[in-house]
Amino acid sequence: MRRDHEFAPPYPGEVLARELWTRTRVGLGERGTPFDWHAVFGRDARRVVDLGCGNGRWLIHSALARRDVDHVGIELVPPAVKMASLRAGQRGLTNLKIAWGDATEFILERAAAESLDEVHLYHPQPYYDPTKRARRQLTPAVLLAIWRALRPGGLFVFQTDNAAFARYARKIAPALFEWRELATPWPDAPKGRTLREIEARSRGLAIVRAEATKLALEPLEAERRASSQPEPDFDADRPAFARRKSARRGGRGR
Ligand SMILES: C[S@@+](CC[C@H](N)C(=O)[O-])C[C@H]1O[C@@H](n2cnc3c(N)ncnc32)[C@H](O)[C@@H]1O
C-alpha cells in the first residue's frame, strides 16, 4: 500500500505518547448483526458513519474536531483498516472505531432506522470494468438504506472525482434528499478531507462535493421513490491517466 505521506499533507492531530494510545478496531460480528453503538462507545452521542473510509483521514479529522460525536468507518481492504485504526489509536481517540467489512452490508443490514446523524461516502470506486459495476457503493437500495438509517434532518455527504458517478448521484439522490453541491473545497479541510481527494486534486481532477439532507417522507413513499431510480450501470469514463496506468498493468483495473 502506498504510504500516506508521500504526496499528502501530514495526518491531522499529533501522535501521543504510547501509553495514551487507544484501541480503535471494532469487529462487526456475524453478518446482519445490528451494530450496537452504545456497547461500543459506552454512551449515546451523535453518530457518524464513513462507508469505505480508506485510510481514515477524514474520520480522524472529524473525530478530533468533534469529540462529542461518535464515528465508525467501514473498509474492505485490510491494510487500509490497519492504517486507519493505527493512526486513530496513536491520537488517543475514543470516539472513532474502524471496522473491517462490507460497508454496503453495514448500511443495508446493521444500521437501525433513524439511528445515525451523518453518513459519508467519499470517492466510491467507479469500477470501470463493466463486470464489476455491481460492486458500486451507491445504488437505489443503498440510498434508501441511508435515508432510513438517518435521523430526521440527517445528512448524507457524497463526494467523487468521477464525472459519471457524480451525474448518477445527482440524478438519484434528490428523490430522497435535498441535494446541495459545494462550489469550493470543504471549509474545514481546504486541502482535502480524504486521501483520494488530495490525490485527485493533485492530478487536476474536478471534485464534486455534495451535502444532502434527508427529506421528510413516509417510509412507503421513500420506498416507492427509490424503486423508480435507475441502477448504477453507467459507463464510468475511465480518465486518460487511468487508461495509461491500466495498459501498463496489462489491462487490469478497478
Ligand atoms: C477510491 S477509495 C476512497 C477511499 C476514501 N474514502 C478516500 O476518499 O480517500 C474507495 C475505498 O472504498 C473501499 N470500498 C469499496 N467498496 C467497499 C465496500 N463495499 N465496503 C467497504 N469499503 C469499500 C475500497 O477498499 C477503497 O478503500
The ligand as an SDF file (V2000), in Angstrom:
LIG
                    3D

 27 29  0  0  0  0  0  0  0  0999 V2000
  -11.1980    5.3060   -4.0240 C   0  0  0  0  0  0  0  0  0  0  0  0
  -11.0880    4.6890   -2.4020 S   0  0  0  0  0  0  0  0  0  0  0  0
  -11.5870    6.1090   -1.4320 C   0  0  0  0  0  0  0  0  0  0  0  0
  -11.1840    5.9600   -0.0010 C   0  0  0  0  0  0  0  0  0  0  0  0
  -11.5620    7.1470    0.8830 C   0  0  0  0  0  0  0  0  0  0  0  0
  -12.9970    7.2270    1.0280 N   0  0  0  0  0  0  0  0  0  0  0  0
  -10.9870    8.4090    0.3030 C   0  0  0  0  0  0  0  0  0  0  0  0
  -11.7800    9.2400   -0.2010 O   0  0  0  0  0  0  0  0  0  0  0  0
   -9.7690    8.5650    0.3520 O   0  0  0  0  0  0  0  0  0  0  0  0
  -12.5050    3.6550   -2.2630 C   0  0  0  0  0  0  0  0  0  0  0  0
  -12.4690    2.8540   -0.9870 C   0  0  0  0  0  0  0  0  0  0  0  0
  -13.6930    2.1800   -0.7920 O   0  0  0  0  0  0  0  0  0  0  0  0
  -13.4110    0.8770   -0.3250 C   0  0  0  0  0  0  0  0  0  0  0  0
  -14.5790    0.0630   -0.6320 N   0  0  0  0  0  0  0  0  0  0  0  0
  -15.0980   -0.2420   -1.8400 C   0  0  0  0  0  0  0  0  0  0  0  0
  -16.2100   -0.9650   -1.7030 N   0  0  0  0  0  0  0  0  0  0  0  0
  -16.3970   -1.1350   -0.3680 C   0  0  0  0  0  0  0  0  0  0  0  0
  -17.3670   -1.7890    0.4200 C   0  0  0  0  0  0  0  0  0  0  0  0
  -18.3890   -2.4360   -0.1350 N   0  0  0  0  0  0  0  0  0  0  0  0
  -17.2330   -1.7630    1.7480 N   0  0  0  0  0  0  0  0  0  0  0  0
  -16.1980   -1.1130    2.3460 C   0  0  0  0  0  0  0  0  0  0  0  0
  -15.2490   -0.4700    1.6500 N   0  0  0  0  0  0  0  0  0  0  0  0
  -15.3530   -0.4780    0.3170 C   0  0  0  0  0  0  0  0  0  0  0  0
  -12.1540    0.4950   -1.0510 C   0  0  0  0  0  0  0  0  0  0  0  0
  -11.4830   -0.5700   -0.4140 O   0  0  0  0  0  0  0  0  0  0  0  0
  -11.3830    1.7870   -1.0060 C   0  0  0  0  0  0  0  0  0  0  0  0
  -10.6220    1.9070    0.1780 O   0  0  0  0  0  0  0  0  0  0  0  0
  1  2  1  0
  2  3  1  0
  2 10  1  0
  3  4  1  0
  4  5  1  0
  5  6  1  0
  5  7  1  0
  7  8  2  0
  7  9  1  0
 10 11  1  0
 11 12  1  0
 11 26  1  0
 12 13  1  0
 13 14  1  0
 13 24  1  0
 14 15  1  0
 14 23  1  0
 15 16  2  0
 16 17  1  0
 17 18  1  0
 17 23  2  0
 18 19  1  0
 18 20  2  0
 20 21  1  0
 21 22  2  0
 22 23  1  0
 24 25  1  0
 24 26  1  0
 26 27  1  0
M  CHG  2   2   1   9  -1
M  END
$$$$
